[in-house]
Amino acid sequence: MVNELRSAEVVLERLRRAGDAPDPGDYYLLAKAIAAGADFLVTGDKPLLAVQRIGHARIVTPRRFAALLDR
C-alpha cells in the first residue's frame, strides 16, 4: 500500500498547476481534469463551480451532470 501511495505522489508532482482555483487545495483537481482530457469536472464546491470551465472540461454540479446524462 505504501508503494501505491508513493507512485500516486509522483503522479501528482508531475501535474502542472492548472488554472486559477479559488482554493489552492483544488489545483490538483483542475490539473487532473486537464491531464485526463475530461469533458466534465463534477463538484458541489461553489467557489470551484464559479470557475465554470478548465481546458475543455465544464465544471458542473452533480445535479446538472445527471440532467445532462438524461438527455
N, CA, C and O atoms as a CHARMM CRD file, in Angstrom:
* protein
*
  284
    1    1 MET  N      0.81900  -1.18400   0.00000 PROA 1      0.00000
    2    1 MET  CA     0.00000   0.00000   0.00000 PROA 1      0.00000
    3    1 MET  C      0.87300   1.26200   0.00000 PROA 1      0.00000
    4    1 MET  O      0.54300   2.24200  -0.66800 PROA 1      0.00000
    5    2 VAL  N      1.96300   1.24200   0.73200 PROA 2      0.00000
    6    2 VAL  CA     2.84700   2.39900   0.79500 PROA 2      0.00000
    7    2 VAL  C      3.41900   2.70500  -0.58400 PROA 2      0.00000
    8    2 VAL  O      3.51700   3.86800  -0.97500 PROA 2      0.00000
    9    3 ASN  N      3.79800   1.65800  -1.32400 PROA 3      0.00000
   10    3 ASN  CA     4.33200   1.86700  -2.67700 PROA 3      0.00000
   11    3 ASN  C      3.29600   2.50100  -3.59000 PROA 3      0.00000
   12    3 ASN  O      3.63400   3.35300  -4.41300 PROA 3      0.00000
   13    4 GLU  N      2.03900   2.09700  -3.45600 PROA 4      0.00000
   14    4 GLU  CA     0.97100   2.69600  -4.26400 PROA 4      0.00000
   15    4 GLU  C      0.81400   4.17200  -3.93700 PROA 4      0.00000
   16    4 GLU  O      0.62900   4.98800  -4.84000 PROA 4      0.00000
   17    5 LEU  N      0.88600   4.52400  -2.66600 PROA 5      0.00000
   18    5 LEU  CA     0.79000   5.93100  -2.26700 PROA 5      0.00000
   19    5 LEU  C      1.96400   6.73100  -2.81500 PROA 5      0.00000
   20    5 LEU  O      1.79500   7.87100  -3.24500 PROA 5      0.00000
   21    6 ARG  N      3.14100   6.14100  -2.80000 PROA 6      0.00000
   22    6 ARG  CA     4.31300   6.83600  -3.33500 PROA 6      0.00000
   23    6 ARG  C      4.17100   7.07600  -4.82800 PROA 6      0.00000
   24    6 ARG  O      4.51500   8.15200  -5.31700 PROA 6      0.00000
   25    7 SER  N      3.66700   6.08600  -5.56100 PROA 7      0.00000
   26    7 SER  CA     3.52000   6.28300  -7.00400 PROA 7      0.00000
   27    7 SER  C      2.43800   7.32700  -7.29700 PROA 7      0.00000
   28    7 SER  O      2.55500   8.07300  -8.26900 PROA 7      0.00000
   29    8 ALA  N      1.41100   7.38900  -6.48800 PROA 8      0.00000
   30    8 ALA  CA     0.38700   8.42000  -6.65700 PROA 8      0.00000
   31    8 ALA  C      0.97300   9.79300  -6.38100 PROA 8      0.00000
   32    8 ALA  O      0.62200  10.76700  -7.04600 PROA 8      0.00000
   33    9 GLU  N      1.85700   9.87500  -5.41100 PROA 9      0.00000
   34    9 GLU  CA     2.50300  11.14500  -5.08200 PROA 9      0.00000
   35    9 GLU  C      3.36300  11.62800  -6.25000 PROA 9      0.00000
   36    9 GLU  O      3.38900  12.82400  -6.54200 PROA 9      0.00000
   37   10 VAL  N      4.05800  10.72500  -6.91400 PROA 10     0.00000
   38   10 VAL  CA     4.88700  11.09100  -8.06200 PROA 10     0.00000
   39   10 VAL  C      4.01100  11.63500  -9.17900 PROA 10     0.00000
   40   10 VAL  O      4.36200  12.63200  -9.81100 PROA 10     0.00000
   41   11 VAL  N      2.89000  11.00200  -9.42700 PROA 11     0.00000
   42   11 VAL  CA     1.98300  11.47200 -10.47100 PROA 11     0.00000
   43   11 VAL  C      1.50400  12.87300 -10.15200 PROA 11     0.00000
   44   11 VAL  O      1.48500  13.72500 -11.04000 PROA 11     0.00000
   45   12 LEU  N      1.11600  13.14000  -8.90800 PROA 12     0.00000
   46   12 LEU  CA     0.64200  14.46800  -8.53300 PROA 12     0.00000
   47   12 LEU  C      1.73400  15.51900  -8.67600 PROA 12     0.00000
   48   12 LEU  O      1.45500  16.65900  -9.04800 PROA 12     0.00000
   49   13 GLU  N      2.96900  15.14500  -8.38400 PROA 13     0.00000
   50   13 GLU  CA     4.07200  16.09400  -8.52500 PROA 13     0.00000
   51   13 GLU  C      4.29500  16.46500  -9.98400 PROA 13     0.00000
   52   13 GLU  O      4.74200  17.57600 -10.27200 PROA 13     0.00000
   53   14 ARG  N      3.99800  15.57200 -10.89900 PROA 14     0.00000
   54   14 ARG  CA     4.22200  15.81900 -12.31900 PROA 14     0.00000
   55   14 ARG  C      3.13400  16.66900 -12.95400 PROA 14     0.00000
   56   14 ARG  O      3.34100  17.23700 -14.02600 PROA 14     0.00000
   57   15 LEU  N      1.98200  16.76200 -12.31100 PROA 15     0.00000
   58   15 LEU  CA     0.89600  17.56500 -12.86100 PROA 15     0.00000
   59   15 LEU  C      1.25500  19.03600 -12.79000 PROA 15     0.00000
   60   15 LEU  O      1.74600  19.52100 -11.77100 PROA 15     0.00000
   61   16 ARG  N      1.00700  19.73200 -13.87200 PROA 16     0.00000
   62   16 ARG  CA     1.26200  21.17000 -13.88200 PROA 16     0.00000
   63   16 ARG  C      0.15000  21.88800 -13.13700 PROA 16     0.00000
   64   16 ARG  O     -0.98700  21.41900 -13.09800 PROA 16     0.00000
   65   17 ARG  N      0.48000  23.01600 -12.55400 PROA 17     0.00000
   66   17 ARG  CA    -0.54500  23.84900 -11.92200 PROA 17     0.00000
   67   17 ARG  C     -1.45300  24.33900 -13.03900 PROA 17     0.00000
   68   17 ARG  O     -0.98800  24.86400 -14.05100 PROA 17     0.00000
   69   18 ALA  N     -2.73000  24.16300 -12.84500 PROA 18     0.00000
   70   18 ALA  CA    -3.67500  24.46700 -13.91400 PROA 18     0.00000
   71   18 ALA  C     -4.70500  25.47500 -13.44000 PROA 18     0.00000
   72   18 ALA  O     -5.32100  25.29600 -12.38900 PROA 18     0.00000
   73   19 GLY  N     -4.88800  26.50500 -14.19200 PROA 19     0.00000
   74   19 GLY  CA    -5.94700  27.45200 -13.92200 PROA 19     0.00000
   75   19 GLY  C     -5.77500  28.21300 -12.62600 PROA 19     0.00000
   76   19 GLY  O     -4.75400  28.10800 -11.94600 PROA 19     0.00000
   77   20 ASP  N     -6.76900  28.95700 -12.31200 PROA 20     0.00000
   78   20 ASP  CA    -6.78400  29.76000 -11.09500 PROA 20     0.00000
   79   20 ASP  C     -7.87900  29.25400 -10.17800 PROA 20     0.00000
   80   20 ASP  O     -8.99600  29.77200 -10.18000 PROA 20     0.00000
   81   21 ALA  N     -7.55500  28.24900  -9.40300 PROA 21     0.00000
   82   21 ALA  CA    -8.52200  27.70800  -8.45600 PROA 21     0.00000
   83   21 ALA  C     -8.69900  28.69500  -7.31400 PROA 21     0.00000
   84   21 ALA  O     -7.71700  29.25600  -6.83000 PROA 21     0.00000
   85   22 PRO  N     -9.93600  28.91700  -6.87300 PROA 22     0.00000
   86   22 PRO  CA   -10.18000  29.81300  -5.74400 PROA 22     0.00000
   87   22 PRO  C     -9.48300  29.32200  -4.47900 PROA 22     0.00000
   88   22 PRO  O     -9.07800  30.12400  -3.63800 PROA 22     0.00000
   89   23 ASP  N     -9.34700  28.01700  -4.34700 PROA 23     0.00000
   90   23 ASP  CA    -8.68300  27.40000  -3.20200 PROA 23     0.00000
   91   23 ASP  C     -7.44100  26.68300  -3.72500 PROA 23     0.00000
   92   23 ASP  O     -7.56900  25.77800  -4.55000 PROA 23     0.00000
   93   24 PRO  N     -6.25500  27.05500  -3.27600 PROA 24     0.00000
   94   24 PRO  CA    -5.03900  26.39100  -3.76200 PROA 24     0.00000
   95   24 PRO  C     -5.07500  24.87000  -3.58800 PROA 24     0.00000
   96   24 PRO  O     -4.38100  24.14900  -4.30500 PROA 24     0.00000
   97   25 GLY  N     -5.87200  24.38400  -2.65100 PROA 25     0.00000
   98   25 GLY  CA    -6.01700  22.94200  -2.46200 PROA 25     0.00000
   99   25 GLY  C     -6.75100  22.25700  -3.59800 PROA 25     0.00000
  100   25 GLY  O     -6.75900  21.02900  -3.68200 PROA 25     0.00000
  101   26 ASP  N     -7.36800  23.04000  -4.47400 PROA 26     0.00000
  102   26 ASP  CA    -8.10800  22.47500  -5.61300 PROA 26     0.00000
  103   26 ASP  C     -7.30700  22.44400  -6.90400 PROA 26     0.00000
  104   26 ASP  O     -7.79900  21.94900  -7.91900 PROA 26     0.00000
  105   27 TYR  N     -6.08100  22.96300  -6.89100 PROA 27     0.00000
  106   27 TYR  CA    -5.27100  22.97000  -8.11800 PROA 27     0.00000
  107   27 TYR  C     -5.13700  21.57600  -8.71200 PROA 27     0.00000
  108   27 TYR  O     -5.19600  21.39900  -9.92900 PROA 27     0.00000
  109   28 TYR  N     -4.95500  20.57400  -7.83000 PROA 28     0.00000
  110   28 TYR  CA    -4.75600  19.22500  -8.34100 PROA 28     0.00000
  111   28 TYR  C     -5.98500  18.72000  -9.10300 PROA 28     0.00000
  112   28 TYR  O     -5.84600  17.95900 -10.06100 PROA 28     0.00000
  113   29 LEU  N     -7.18500  19.13800  -8.68600 PROA 29     0.00000
  114   29 LEU  CA    -8.39600  18.71300  -9.39200 PROA 29     0.00000
  115   29 LEU  C     -8.43100  19.28700 -10.80900 PROA 29     0.00000
  116   29 LEU  O     -8.76400  18.59300 -11.77000 PROA 29     0.00000
  117   30 LEU  N     -8.08100  20.56000 -10.91400 PROA 30     0.00000
  118   30 LEU  CA    -8.06200  21.19100 -12.22800 PROA 30     0.00000
  119   30 LEU  C     -6.98100  20.57200 -13.10100 PROA 30     0.00000
  120   30 LEU  O     -7.20200  20.32800 -14.28800 PROA 30     0.00000
  121   31 ALA  N     -5.81900  20.31700 -12.52400 PROA 31     0.00000
  122   31 ALA  CA    -4.72500  19.71200 -13.27700 PROA 31     0.00000
  123   31 ALA  C     -5.08700  18.30600 -13.73800 PROA 31     0.00000
  124   31 ALA  O     -4.76700  17.92100 -14.86200 PROA 31     0.00000
  125   32 LYS  N     -5.74700  17.54400 -12.88600 PROA 32     0.00000
  126   32 LYS  CA    -6.15200  16.18800 -13.26100 PROA 32     0.00000
  127   32 LYS  C     -7.19700  16.21000 -14.37300 PROA 32     0.00000
  128   32 LYS  O     -7.15900  15.37800 -15.27900 PROA 32     0.00000
  129   33 ALA  N     -8.12000  17.15000 -14.30700 PROA 33     0.00000
  130   33 ALA  CA    -9.14300  17.25800 -15.35400 PROA 33     0.00000
  131   33 ALA  C     -8.49200  17.54400 -16.70400 PROA 33     0.00000
  132   33 ALA  O     -8.88000  16.96700 -17.72000 PROA 33     0.00000
  133   34 ILE  N     -7.50100  18.43800 -16.71200 PROA 34     0.00000
  134   34 ILE  CA    -6.79900  18.75100 -17.95600 PROA 34     0.00000
  135   34 ILE  C     -5.97700  17.55500 -18.42500 PROA 34     0.00000
  136   34 ILE  O     -6.03300  17.18800 -19.59900 PROA 34     0.00000
  137   35 ALA  N     -5.21500  16.94400 -17.52100 PROA 35     0.00000
  138   35 ALA  CA    -4.35200  15.81600 -17.88000 PROA 35     0.00000
  139   35 ALA  C     -5.15000  14.64000 -18.42100 PROA 35     0.00000
  140   35 ALA  O     -4.68500  13.92500 -19.30800 PROA 35     0.00000
  141   36 ALA  N     -6.35900  14.43700 -17.88500 PROA 36     0.00000
  142   36 ALA  CA    -7.19700  13.32100 -18.31300 PROA 36     0.00000
  143   36 ALA  C     -8.00600  13.64400 -19.56000 PROA 36     0.00000
  144   36 ALA  O     -8.61800  12.75300 -20.14800 PROA 36     0.00000
  145   37 GLY  N     -8.01800  14.90200 -19.96600 PROA 37     0.00000
  146   37 GLY  CA    -8.85400  15.28200 -21.10300 PROA 37     0.00000
  147   37 GLY  C    -10.33100  15.16100 -20.76900 PROA 37     0.00000
  148   37 GLY  O    -11.14500  14.81700 -21.62600 PROA 37     0.00000
  149   38 ALA  N    -10.66900  15.44400 -19.52200 PROA 38     0.00000
  150   38 ALA  CA   -12.05100  15.28300 -19.04800 PROA 38     0.00000
  151   38 ALA  C    -13.00100  16.23700 -19.75800 PROA 38     0.00000
  152   38 ALA  O    -12.64100  17.36100 -20.10500 PROA 38     0.00000
  153   39 ASP  N    -14.21600  15.76200 -19.96400 PROA 39     0.00000
  154   39 ASP  CA   -15.26800  16.61600 -20.51100 PROA 39     0.00000
  155   39 ASP  C    -15.96100  17.38700 -19.40100 PROA 39     0.00000
  156   39 ASP  O    -16.45100  18.49600 -19.61400 PROA 39     0.00000
  157   40 PHE  N    -15.99900  16.78700 -18.20600 PROA 40     0.00000
  158   40 PHE  CA   -16.67100  17.39700 -17.06500 PROA 40     0.00000
  159   40 PHE  C    -15.85400  17.21000 -15.80100 PROA 40     0.00000
  160   40 PHE  O    -15.15600  16.20900 -15.63500 PROA 40     0.00000
  161   41 LEU  N    -15.95200  18.18300 -14.91600 PROA 41     0.00000
  162   41 LEU  CA   -15.47600  18.08200 -13.54200 PROA 41     0.00000
  163   41 LEU  C    -16.72400  18.30700 -12.69700 PROA 41     0.00000
  164   41 LEU  O    -17.30800  19.39100 -12.71200 PROA 41     0.00000
  165   42 VAL  N    -17.12500  17.28200 -11.96500 PROA 42     0.00000
  166   42 VAL  CA   -18.37900  17.33200 -11.20900 PROA 42     0.00000
  167   42 VAL  C    -18.06200  17.60800  -9.74600 PROA 42     0.00000
  168   42 VAL  O    -17.29300  16.88200  -9.11600 PROA 42     0.00000
  169   43 THR  N    -18.66900  18.67600  -9.21100 PROA 43     0.00000
  170   43 THR  CA   -18.38300  19.08300  -7.83600 PROA 43     0.00000
  171   43 THR  C    -19.56100  19.85500  -7.24800 PROA 43     0.00000
  172   43 THR  O    -20.39700  20.39700  -7.97100 PROA 43     0.00000
  173   44 GLY  N    -19.60300  19.89000  -5.94500 PROA 44     0.00000
  174   44 GLY  CA   -20.57700  20.71800  -5.24800 PROA 44     0.00000
  175   44 GLY  C    -19.91800  21.93900  -4.63700 PROA 44     0.00000
  176   44 GLY  O    -20.57600  22.72600  -3.95700 PROA 44     0.00000
  177   45 ASP  N    -18.62600  22.10300  -4.87400 PROA 45     0.00000
  178   45 ASP  CA   -17.85300  23.20800  -4.30900 PROA 45     0.00000
  179   45 ASP  C    -18.18500  24.51000  -5.04400 PROA 45     0.00000
  180   45 ASP  O    -17.83100  24.67700  -6.21100 PROA 45     0.00000
  181   46 LYS  N    -18.86500  25.42500  -4.35700 PROA 46     0.00000
  182   46 LYS  CA   -19.34800  26.65600  -5.01500 PROA 46     0.00000
  183   46 LYS  C    -18.22500  27.52100  -5.59200 PROA 46     0.00000
  184   46 LYS  O    -18.35800  27.99700  -6.71900 PROA 46     0.00000
  185   47 PRO  N    -17.12300  27.74200  -4.86300 PROA 47     0.00000
  186   47 PRO  CA   -16.04800  28.54100  -5.47000 PROA 47     0.00000
  187   47 PRO  C    -15.46200  27.87600  -6.72300 PROA 47     0.00000
  188   47 PRO  O    -15.11700  28.56300  -7.68500 PROA 47     0.00000
  189   48 LEU  N    -15.35200  26.55800  -6.71300 PROA 48     0.00000
  190   48 LEU  CA   -14.83500  25.85200  -7.88600 PROA 48     0.00000
  191   48 LEU  C    -15.84600  25.90100  -9.03400 PROA 48     0.00000
  192   48 LEU  O    -15.45500  26.00000 -10.19800 PROA 48     0.00000
  193   49 LEU  N    -17.12500  25.83300  -8.71900 PROA 49     0.00000
  194   49 LEU  CA   -18.15800  25.94700  -9.75500 PROA 49     0.00000
  195   49 LEU  C    -18.11100  27.30900 -10.43800 PROA 49     0.00000
  196   49 LEU  O    -18.46400  27.42600 -11.61200 PROA 49     0.00000
  197   50 ALA  N    -17.68300  28.32800  -9.72100 PROA 50     0.00000
  198   50 ALA  CA   -17.60200  29.67400 -10.28700 PROA 50     0.00000
  199   50 ALA  C    -16.55900  29.75800 -11.40700 PROA 50     0.00000
  200   50 ALA  O    -16.63700  30.64300 -12.25900 PROA 50     0.00000
  201   51 VAL  N    -15.58700  28.84400 -11.40800 PROA 51     0.00000
  202   51 VAL  CA   -14.57400  28.81200 -12.46900 PROA 51     0.00000
  203   51 VAL  C    -15.23300  28.46800 -13.80400 PROA 51     0.00000
  204   51 VAL  O    -14.82100  28.97800 -14.84600 PROA 51     0.00000
  205   52 GLN  N    -16.25100  27.60800 -13.78000 PROA 52     0.00000
  206   52 GLN  CA   -17.09100  27.20300 -14.90800 PROA 52     0.00000
  207   52 GLN  C    -16.42500  26.27800 -15.92800 PROA 52     0.00000
  208   52 GLN  O    -17.08200  25.37000 -16.43700 PROA 52     0.00000
  209   53 ARG  N    -15.16900  26.47800 -16.23600 PROA 53     0.00000
  210   53 ARG  CA   -14.52100  25.66600 -17.26400 PROA 53     0.00000
  211   53 ARG  C    -13.01600  25.63800 -17.01600 PROA 53     0.00000
  212   53 ARG  O    -12.42100  26.63700 -16.61200 PROA 53     0.00000
  213   54 ILE  N    -12.40900  24.47100 -17.26600 PROA 54     0.00000
  214   54 ILE  CA   -10.95700  24.34100 -17.21600 PROA 54     0.00000
  215   54 ILE  C    -10.55100  23.51100 -18.42600 PROA 54     0.00000
  216   54 ILE  O    -11.00000  22.37700 -18.58600 PROA 54     0.00000
  217   55 GLY  N     -9.70500  24.07400 -19.27300 PROA 55     0.00000
  218   55 GLY  CA    -9.42100  23.40100 -20.54000 PROA 55     0.00000
  219   55 GLY  C    -10.71900  23.30900 -21.30500 PROA 55     0.00000
  220   55 GLY  O    -11.41200  24.31100 -21.47600 PROA 55     0.00000
  221   56 HSD  N    -11.05900  22.11200 -21.77100 PROA 56     0.00000
  222   56 HSD  CA   -12.37300  21.98700 -22.41300 PROA 56     0.00000
  223   56 HSD  C    -13.39500  21.33200 -21.48400 PROA 56     0.00000
  224   56 HSD  O    -14.51800  21.04600 -21.89800 PROA 56     0.00000
  225   57 ALA  N    -13.00600  21.09400 -20.22900 PROA 57     0.00000
  226   57 ALA  CA   -13.90900  20.47600 -19.25200 PROA 57     0.00000
  227   57 ALA  C    -14.83000  21.52000 -18.62300 PROA 57     0.00000
  228   57 ALA  O    -14.38200  22.56200 -18.14300 PROA 57     0.00000
  229   58 ARG  N    -16.12000  21.21400 -18.63900 PROA 58     0.00000
  230   58 ARG  CA   -17.09600  22.06300 -17.94700 PROA 58     0.00000
  231   58 ARG  C    -17.14600  21.65000 -16.48600 PROA 58     0.00000
  232   58 ARG  O    -17.11100  20.46000 -16.17300 PROA 58     0.00000
  233   59 ILE  N    -17.22700  22.62100 -15.59400 PROA 59     0.00000
  234   59 ILE  CA   -17.33200  22.34700 -14.16100 PROA 59     0.00000
  235   59 ILE  C    -18.79900  22.50300 -13.77800 PROA 59     0.00000
  236   59 ILE  O    -19.36000  23.59600 -13.85700 PROA 59     0.00000
  237   60 VAL  N    -19.41300  21.39700 -13.36100 PROA 60     0.00000
  238   60 VAL  CA   -20.85600  21.37600 -13.12300 PROA 60     0.00000
  239   60 VAL  C    -21.18400  20.69400 -11.79700 PROA 60     0.00000
  240   60 VAL  O    -20.37100  19.96200 -11.23200 PROA 60     0.00000
  241   61 THR  N    -22.39500  20.95400 -11.32200 PROA 61     0.00000
  242   61 THR  CA   -22.88700  20.28900 -10.11100 PROA 61     0.00000
  243   61 THR  C    -23.29700  18.85500 -10.45100 PROA 61     0.00000
  244   61 THR  O    -23.53200  18.53800 -11.61700 PROA 61     0.00000
  245   62 PRO  N    -23.38300  17.99100  -9.44300 PROA 62     0.00000
  246   62 PRO  CA   -23.86900  16.63200  -9.69400 PROA 62     0.00000
  247   62 PRO  C    -25.27200  16.63400 -10.31500 PROA 62     0.00000
  248   62 PRO  O    -25.56600  15.81400 -11.18400 PROA 62     0.00000
  249   63 ARG  N    -26.13000  17.54600  -9.87400 PROA 63     0.00000
  250   63 ARG  CA   -27.49400  17.61900 -10.41700 PROA 63     0.00000
  251   63 ARG  C    -27.47200  17.96200 -11.90300 PROA 63     0.00000
  252   63 ARG  O    -28.19300  17.35900 -12.69800 PROA 63     0.00000
  253   64 ARG  N    -26.64300  18.93100 -12.27000 PROA 64     0.00000
  254   64 ARG  CA   -26.53100  19.34200 -13.68100 PROA 64     0.00000
  255   64 ARG  C    -25.95200  18.20000 -14.51900 PROA 64     0.00000
  256   64 ARG  O    -26.40800  17.95800 -15.63700 PROA 64     0.00000
  257   65 PHE  N    -24.96900  17.51300 -13.99300 PROA 65     0.00000
  258   65 PHE  CA   -24.36300  16.39800 -14.71500 PROA 65     0.00000
  259   65 PHE  C    -25.39100  15.28600 -14.92900 PROA 65     0.00000
  260   65 PHE  O    -25.47400  14.71500 -16.01600 PROA 65     0.00000
  261   66 ALA  N    -26.17100  14.98100 -13.89200 PROA 66     0.00000
  262   66 ALA  CA   -27.21000  13.94700 -14.02400 PROA 66     0.00000
  263   66 ALA  C    -28.22400  14.35600 -15.08100 PROA 66     0.00000
  264   66 ALA  O    -28.67200  13.51800 -15.86300 PROA 66     0.00000
  265   67 ALA  N    -28.59100  15.62800 -15.11600 PROA 67     0.00000
  266   67 ALA  CA   -29.55200  16.11600 -16.11500 PROA 67     0.00000
  267   67 ALA  C    -28.97100  15.97300 -17.51900 PROA 67     0.00000
  268   67 ALA  O    -29.69400  15.63400 -18.45700 PROA 67     0.00000
  269   68 LEU  N    -27.69300  16.22300 -17.66600 PROA 68     0.00000
  270   68 LEU  CA   -27.05500  16.08300 -18.97200 PROA 68     0.00000
  271   68 LEU  C    -27.01700  14.61700 -19.41800 PROA 68     0.00000
  272   68 LEU  O    -27.12600  14.32400 -20.60900 PROA 68     0.00000
  273   69 LEU  N    -26.86200  13.71200 -18.47100 PROA 69     0.00000
  274   69 LEU  CA   -26.85400  12.28300 -18.79300 PROA 69     0.00000
  275   69 LEU  C    -28.22100  11.79300 -19.21200 PROA 69     0.00000
  276   69 LEU  O    -28.33000  10.85300 -20.00100 PROA 69     0.00000
  277   70 ASP  N    -29.27100  12.42000 -18.69200 PROA 70     0.00000
  278   70 ASP  CA   -30.64800  12.01100 -19.01600 PROA 70     0.00000
  279   70 ASP  C    -31.07000  12.42600 -20.41500 PROA 70     0.00000
  280   70 ASP  O    -32.08300  11.94700 -20.92400 PROA 70     0.00000
  281   71 ARG  N    -30.31800  13.29700 -21.03200 PROA 71     0.00000
  282   71 ARG  CA   -30.69500  13.76900 -22.38500 PROA 71     0.00000
  283   71 ARG  C    -30.53200  12.68800 -23.40400 PROA 71     0.00000
  284   71 ARG  O    -30.80100  12.90700 -24.58500 PROA 71     0.00000
